[in-house]
Amino acid sequence: MQTKIASIMSQKMDRTKFLQYAGGVALTVIGLRGLIASLSENNNAAHRTRGYGTTRYGS
């Protein structure tokens, strides 16, 4: 993994290439974060199934 990062960092790149790499990294991080959030939604399932109006406002 570090060798891949080192090879990418040692490449000469223009602004367009840099933005492509940075955008790809950003989208990967956002996607992984969403995946982790969707997998951990089971913890909040009990709170959602109580229904509307059964808890105090704002909780």
Backbone as JSON, one array per atom type, in Angstrom:
{
  "sequence": "MQTKIASIMSQKMDRTKFLQYAGGVALTVIGLRGLIASLSENNNAAHRTRGYGTTRYGS",
  "N": [[0.83, -1.19, 0.0], [1.9, 1.25, 0.83], [3.86, 1.51, -1.07], [2.37, 1.93, -3.37], [1.23, 4.41, -2.79], [3.55, 5.92, -2.59], [4.49, 5.73, -5.22], [2.48, 7.07, -6.59], [2.68, 9.61, -5.46], [5.2, 10.33, -6.36], [4.92, 10.79, -9.02], [4.87, 13.09, -11.72], [2.41, 15.46, -12.01], [-0.28, 17.29, -13.44], [-2.64, 19.92, -12.71], [-5.18, 18.92, -13.33], [-4.91, 16.11, -13.23], [-4.23, 15.86, -10.51], [-6.58, 16.77, -9.29], [-8.3, 14.77, -10.16], [-7.3, 12.5, -8.81], [-7.57, 13.4, -6.14], [-10.34, 13.8, -6.03], [-11.21, 11.19, -6.47], [-10.25, 9.92, -4.17], [-11.7, 11.31, -2.23], [-14.36, 10.6, -2.91], [-14.2, 7.86, -2.44], [-13.76, 7.78, 0.32], [-16.13, 8.97, 1.24], [-17.98, 7.11, 0.28], [-17.23, 4.76, 1.68], [-17.71, 5.63, 4.26], [-20.49, 5.99, 4.19], [-21.26, 3.35, 3.72], [-20.42, 2.09, 6.08], [-22.05, 3.46, 7.87], [-24.6, 2.63, 7.01], [-24.46, -0.06, 7.58], [-24.32, -0.01, 10.32], [-26.78, 0.86, 11.15], [-28.56, -0.76, 12.44], [-28.41, -0.44, 15.16], [-29.93, 1.79, 15.75], [-32.47, 1.03, 15.13], [-34.47, 0.25, 16.96], [-35.24, 2.64, 18.14], [-36.39, 4.0, 16.01], [-38.65, 2.49, 15.44], [-40.6, 3.02, 17.31], [-42.55, 4.81, 16.69], [-44.43, 7.76, 15.69], [-44.61, 10.51, 17.83], [-44.39, 9.25, 20.28], [-42.28, 9.82, 21.88], [-40.46, 12.36, 23.73], [-40.33, 15.69, 22.43], [-37.63, 16.48, 20.39], [-35.91, 14.48, 21.19]],
  "CA": [[0.0, 0.0, 0.0], [2.78, 2.43, 0.89], [4.57, 1.64, -2.35], [1.43, 2.56, -4.32], [1.13, 5.83, -2.44], [4.83, 6.55, -2.95], [4.57, 5.85, -6.68], [1.54, 8.12, -7.01], [3.22, 10.89, -5.03], [6.42, 10.67, -7.1], [4.57, 11.12, -10.4], [4.61, 14.49, -12.05], [1.03, 15.57, -12.47], [-0.8, 18.64, -13.55], [-3.78, 20.2, -11.83], [-6.3, 18.04, -13.67], [-4.62, 14.78, -12.67], [-4.31, 15.96, -9.07], [-7.98, 16.86, -8.92], [-8.89, 13.45, -10.37], [-6.9, 11.65, -7.68], [-8.18, 13.92, -4.91], [-11.78, 13.5, -6.11], [-11.38, 9.75, -6.28], [-10.04, 9.62, -2.75], [-12.84, 11.87, -1.49], [-15.53, 9.77, -3.16], [-13.99, 6.58, -1.77], [-13.97, 7.99, 1.76], [-17.57, 9.2, 1.45], [-18.67, 5.84, 0.06], [-16.95, 3.86, 2.8], [-18.41, 6.15, 5.43], [-21.9, 5.66, 4.02], [-21.41, 1.92, 3.89], [-20.32, 1.81, 7.51], [-23.26, 3.99, 8.52], [-25.75, 1.8, 6.69], [-24.32, -1.32, 8.29], [-24.5, 0.18, 11.75], [-28.12, 1.39, 11.41], [-29.32, -1.68, 13.28], [-28.41, 0.07, 16.53], [-30.97, 2.8, 15.88], [-33.75, 0.49, 14.64], [-35.48, 0.23, 18.03], [-35.71, 4.0, 18.33], [-37.23, 4.39, 14.87], [-39.89, 1.72, 15.34], [-41.56, 3.38, 18.34], [-43.66, 5.54, 16.08], [-44.45, 9.2, 15.81], [-45.3, 11.08, 18.97], [-44.28, 8.47, 21.51], [-41.15, 10.3, 22.67], [-40.44, 13.81, 23.91], [-39.87, 16.47, 21.29], [-36.21, 16.76, 20.38], [-35.05, 13.36, 21.61]],
  "C": [[0.88, 1.26, 0.0], [3.55, 2.61, -0.4], [3.67, 2.26, -3.41], [1.33, 4.05, -4.06], [2.41, 6.55, -2.85], [4.95, 6.72, -4.46], [3.63, 6.93, -7.21], [2.11, 9.5, -6.65], [4.46, 11.31, -5.82], [6.13, 11.03, -8.56], [4.45, 12.63, -10.56], [3.19, 14.56, -12.58], [0.62, 17.03, -12.53], [-2.02, 18.78, -12.64], [-4.94, 19.25, -12.08], [-6.1, 16.65, -13.08], [-4.74, 14.79, -11.14], [-5.76, 15.99, -8.61], [-8.7, 15.53, -9.14], [-8.54, 12.52, -9.22], [-7.57, 12.1, -6.39], [-9.69, 13.64, -4.89], [-12.05, 12.03, -5.91], [-11.22, 9.34, -4.83], [-11.23, 10.11, -1.93], [-14.09, 11.01, -1.68], [-15.42, 8.41, -2.48], [-14.25, 6.72, -0.28], [-15.45, 8.18, 2.06], [-18.34, 7.9, 1.28], [-18.45, 4.86, 1.19], [-17.67, 4.32, 4.06], [-19.91, 5.85, 5.36], [-22.17, 4.18, 4.2], [-21.36, 1.53, 5.36], [-21.56, 2.3, 8.24], [-24.47, 3.12, 8.23], [-25.67, 0.44, 7.37], [-24.56, -1.18, 9.78], [-25.87, 0.76, 12.08], [-28.95, 0.47, 12.29], [-29.38, -1.2, 14.73], [-29.53, 1.07, 16.76], [-32.35, 2.28, 15.48], [-34.82, 0.52, 15.71], [-36.05, 1.62, 18.26], [-36.66, 4.42, 17.21], [-38.58, 3.67, 14.87], [-40.9, 2.06, 16.42], [-42.75, 4.14, 17.78], [-43.6, 7.02, 16.36], [-45.19, 9.63, 17.08], [-45.15, 10.3, 20.26], [-43.11, 8.91, 22.38], [-41.26, 11.81, 22.81], [-39.91, 14.48, 22.66], [-38.38, 16.73, 21.44], [-35.34, 15.6, 20.84], [-34.99, 12.3, 20.56]]
}
